[in-house]
Amino acid sequence: MSEGRATNDSPPSYSETMLGVPAASNSLPPASTPARKANSQPAPSPALPPVPYSVGSASFPPGLAPLLSHHGLTVTCKTGTLSYMIKDISGQEVFTAKGGCETNSFFNPFAGRTEFAIRDLNKLPLVKFLVILDEIGFSFSKSHLEVSFVPDIPIGQVKVRGRNEYDVTNNGGDLIYTVEAEVGCCEILPYKICSPGGMQVGSIEQVNRVKHKVLFPVDLDIRRKALLLSATVFMQMAIELRRR
């Protein structure tokens, strides 16, 4: 499938989901308004949360806006289990990530429910993804990530196709990117992020065996950036859990 192919990639309006604001109507207003009673006072307008940013057809939490200007991010461990810092190329912390794993299996942590939130520096959730186990294998377990903007605006999936192979899809199931890496003599080579036509658009690499760095075009759709960042956090989590 080519990059130009139309895809079903438009989530519901953030305003409709978060604020309960109905979609715009084409109906005409009434010809006249009812007269107010004498000495009546108009009711004050209710206070609304901050209006979300919109880029094209994508609406997202305002706290995620810094992601628009970034072309690379690094995910590294913090103190505590499933807790991470997300830094920009200059080394400044811009987001955090925190996960929770509910499982009774020490050998297969993905056997339970694993949920992550990518948050701003005030710990306000912006993006969340749920890791869903599809098939338990000997060398790896097939699973997929259901990724959404907060509060509940689905933006796509990340599917674990192989030990070092991932597929990134939109809400309609259309393939957006493949993320694949070759295994060298003693290490995993950088993952190549490629379009369905095979053109490389970015990469994810393990740095010093302790963190992961993702690179993508600065003008990439923010939903695709969020999907690739979620995949990077998942890779960092998988490495951490294998070391237990």
Beta strands, then each sheet from edge to edge (+ up, - down):
strand 1: 53-55
strand 2: 58-60
strand 3: 72-77
strand 4: 83-88
strand 5: 93-102
strand 6: 113-119
strand 7: 125-135
strand 8: 142-149
strand 9: 153-162
strand 10: 165-169
strand 11: 175-180
strand 12: 191-194
strand 13: 200-207
strand 14: 211-215
sheet 1: 1+ 2-
sheet 2: 3+ 4- 5+ 6- 7+ 8- 9+ 10- 11+ 12- 13+ 14- 3+
end
